[in-house]
Structures are given as structure tokens and as C-alpha cells.
Amino acid sequence: MSNEIDNLLNKIEILPAAPSMMVKLLPKLDDVDAHFDEIVDIIQLDPGLTVNLLQICNSAFFGQAEPIVTVTDAVSRVGYQSIYLLTATISGAGSFSNTPTVSIDTNRLWAHSVTAAFSAKYIAETAQQDANILFTAGLLHDVGKIVLAQIKPGVYDDKFYGLTEDGGLEREQEIFGCTHAEIGTALMRRWGLPAPLITAVGNHHAPAANGAEPLAACVELGDMFAHGQTDRRVLASPQFFSRIKALQAGPEAMPQWFKKLSANQQIIDAMSQLKNVGQPGKN
């Protein structure tokens, strides 16, 4: 199957751009203090990313008394974790911005991905998993749908945007010969992203497979939690509660996730608009 998917990818005219900034930054997360200068250098070597990052850091959301004028200032004053989230989102936006939009609304898909990313991060913190890896996985969990939409434009329509319910992956397999999770896995391998990230995305609709739980469970739950912001029935489904149970999250967890999403809604909304900012070849 992997060879078939690779052959399919080779036939796609415009593939999603690799989020190369994530590849460079994720290995530095093990010891931020030791890699501070490297982190700054990696970011500021990309002028487009630097401009976008400084604009966001100087926005009303961060409420800085004095303007932030350099990447060093941004990392020092806003904090590395926040800078990583912003950098990953700006970089990830480029993966959604350079592909044909005739058959799929990438803005809509991107907005969902941003909410899923923040949700997966909060769930990861509860489950004591790597929040940065799972934030990144949330951003990229549906990137395979951009490829599927180019294989047979218009065939899957609104199914690209809704919750992947029981039978959804089987329909993808029947229509396209593969699923969006399999396509996403192949893409991320090409991009050279870390194995835990690939595992989390590739198995986010089958967390128990290949020893992927709890990483993939956090992504699946983040995906469902994001869908649940517009359709609360999702949050009452047996599947949703089974994933919470699998992560051993207590009954107090969900109100905390709601509270965190609400507190950060302004930045989530801003990040959801970044799809049109990403510039292929510059992230």
C-alpha cells in the first residue's frame, strides 16, 4: 500500500508544501535553554516568517507595553512555548495555501485544524503527553484531505469537513483507494517529520493500532472536540467518551478544555486566518 500511495503522490500536480520550520524546531524542544540561540537563528533566517511572527507578538492579544522588534525579544518576552505554537501555525499554514481550491475549501479545513491543534494540546497536557508534538499533529491531521480532493474533485464534497464517522474511512478507501490518514502519513514521511508525530497523525482514527495510543487518541479527541464546538452532539457520543476513558481523563477534564479554548479564542481566530498568509517555498 505504501508504494501505491507514493506513486499516487508522484502524480499530484501540486502537493502541500512541507512545513520545514517544524522539522527544524521540533528537535530543539528537548532543551530550550541549550538551543536558545539556534532557535532564534532558525526563525530569523526566514524573513516572511519573522515578519508574521513579530506582527502577531505585537498584537493586542499579547499586550506588550513596549514593541517587540526582534526574534530574540519575542522568544524572551512572549516565551518559547508560545513562540513555537505561533511558528508552527505560520509554517503549517503554508501547507494549506499553495494547493488548488476549486474542489475543497482549504480555509474551512485550516480553521478546523487550528482549533483541533489547540484542543489536542490541552488534552495532551491532561494526559501528560508531549503537547508540542500533539499541537503539531492537530494542525496536520487532515492534510491528506487536500491531496484526496485533487484525485477526484467534487466527489467527496462536504464529507471533507465533517467528523469522520463510522464508515467514513471505508468510503474514502472505496473512492480514492486510500484514506486521508494514510496520505498524511506518506506526506509527513517525505517531509522528514519525527516518528511520534507521524504515528499520531497516521493513526488518529485508529488510536489502538500499532501501539499509537495515547498519542493518536489525543489527536482524535482533539479533532472531535473541535467538531464539537459547532455540533455538541459529537461531545455526547460513545466514541468521544471512550477516548476520554482511554486517556484516563477525569470528569473535570472537559470543562477545563472548554475554559482554555475560550480563554485563547482570540489567538485561535487569528491563527485560523493565517492560511492566506503562508507563502509556498518560504516556510
Residue pairs with C-beta under 8 A, 6 or more apart in sequence:
1 178
1 182
2 186
4 177
4 178
5 178
5 182
5 183
5 186
6 186
8 147
8 151
8 177
8 178
8 183
9 15
9 147
9 183
9 186
9 187
9 190
12 147
12 150
12 151
13 100
13 150
14 98
14 99
14 100
14 150
15 99
15 147
15 187
16 95
16 96
16 98
16 99
16 143
16 146
16 147
16 187
17 94
17 95
17 97
17 98
17 278
17 280
17 281
17 283
18 95
18 190
18 191
18 192
19 88
19 91
19 92
19 94
19 95
19 140
19 191
19 193
19 283
20 91
20 191
20 283
21 42
21 43
21 46
21 49
21 87
21 88
21 90
21 91
21 283
22 88
22 91
22 92
22 136
22 193
23 191
23 192
23 193
24 42
25 39
25 42
25 43
25 84
25 87
25 88
26 132
26 133
26 136
26 193
26 194
26 197
27 194
28 35
28 38
28 39
28 42
29 84
29 132
32 39
32 80
36 75
36 80
39 75
39 80
39 83
40 71
40 72
40 75
43 49
43 50
43 53
43 71
43 75
43 83
43 87
44 50
44 70
44 71
46 282
46 283
47 282
48 279
48 282
48 283
49 87
49 90
49 91
49 282
49 283
50 71
52 90
52 274
52 277
53 71
53 74
53 83
53 86
53 87
53 90
54 68
54 69
54 70
54 71
54 74
56 62
56 86
56 270
57 64
57 68
57 74
57 77
57 78
57 83
57 86
58 64
58 67
58 68
59 270
61 266
61 267
61 270
62 78
64 77
64 78
68 74
68 77
68 78
74 83
75 83
81 132
84 132
85 121
85 132
85 135
86 271
88 132
88 135
88 136
88 139
89 114
89 117
89 139
89 271
89 274
90 274
90 277
90 278
90 283
91 278
91 283
92 113
92 136
92 139
92 140
92 278
93 110
93 274
93 275
93 277
93 278
93 283
94 278
94 279
94 280
94 282
94 283
95 140
95 143
95 146
95 278
95 283
96 106
96 109
96 110
96 113
96 143
96 146
96 275
96 278
97 106
97 275
97 276
97 277
97 278
97 279
97 280
98 278
98 280
99 106
99 146
99 150
100 150
102 153
103 149
103 150
103 153
103 154
104 145
104 146
104 149
104 160
105 161
106 146
106 275
107 275
107 276
108 161
109 142
109 145
109 146
109 160
109 161
110 272
110 274
110 275
111 272
111 275
112 142
112 161
112 226
112 227
113 138
113 139
113 140
113 141
113 142
113 143
114 139
114 268
114 271
114 272
114 274
115 226
115 229
115 261
115 268
115 272
116 138
116 139
116 141
116 142
116 219
116 222
116 223
116 225
116 226
117 135
117 136
117 137
117 138
117 139
117 222
118 135
118 138
118 222
118 260
118 261
118 264
118 268
119 138
119 221
119 222
119 223
119 225
119 226
119 257
119 261
120 134
120 135
120 137
120 138
120 218
120 219
120 221
120 222
120 223
121 131
121 132
121 134
121 135
121 138
121 222
122 222
122 256
122 257
122 260
122 261
123 134
123 218
123 221
123 222
123 225
123 247
123 249
123 253
123 257
124 130
124 131
124 133
124 134
124 135
124 218
125 131
126 247
126 249
126 253
126 256
126 257
127 214
127 217
127 218
127 247
127 248
127 249
129 214
129 215
129 218
130 196
130 215
133 194
133 196
133 197
133 200
133 215
134 200
134 215
134 218
134 219
134 222
136 193
136 197
137 197
137 200
137 201
137 204
137 215
137 218
137 219
138 219
138 222
138 223
140 184
140 188
140 197
140 201
141 181
141 184
141 200
141 201
141 204
141 219
141 222
141 223
142 180
142 184
142 223
143 180
143 183
143 184
143 187
143 188
143 201
144 179
144 180
144 181
144 182
144 183
144 184
144 185
144 187
145 160
145 180
145 183
147 180
147 183
147 187
148 156
148 160
148 172
148 176
148 178
148 180
148 183
149 156
149 160
151 176
152 175
152 176
155 175
156 172
156 175
159 168
159 171
162 227
163 223
163 224
163 227
163 231
163 234
164 180
164 205
164 223
169 179
169 181
169 205
172 178
172 179
172 180
173 179
179 205
181 201
181 202
181 203
181 204
181 205
181 206
182 202
184 201
184 202
185 198
185 201
185 202
188 197
188 198
188 201
188 202
189 198
196 215
199 210
199 212
199 215
199 216
200 212
200 215
200 216
200 218
200 219
201 216
201 219
202 212
202 216
203 209
203 210
203 212
203 215
203 216
204 216
204 219
204 220
204 223
205 220
206 212
206 216
207 213
207 214
207 215
207 216
207 217
207 220
207 243
207 246
209 216
213 246
214 246
214 247
217 243
217 246
217 247
218 247
220 243
221 240
221 243
221 244
221 247
224 234
224 235
224 237
224 239
224 240
224 243
225 235
225 257
227 234
228 234
228 235
228 240
229 261
234 240
235 254
244 253
244 254
261 268
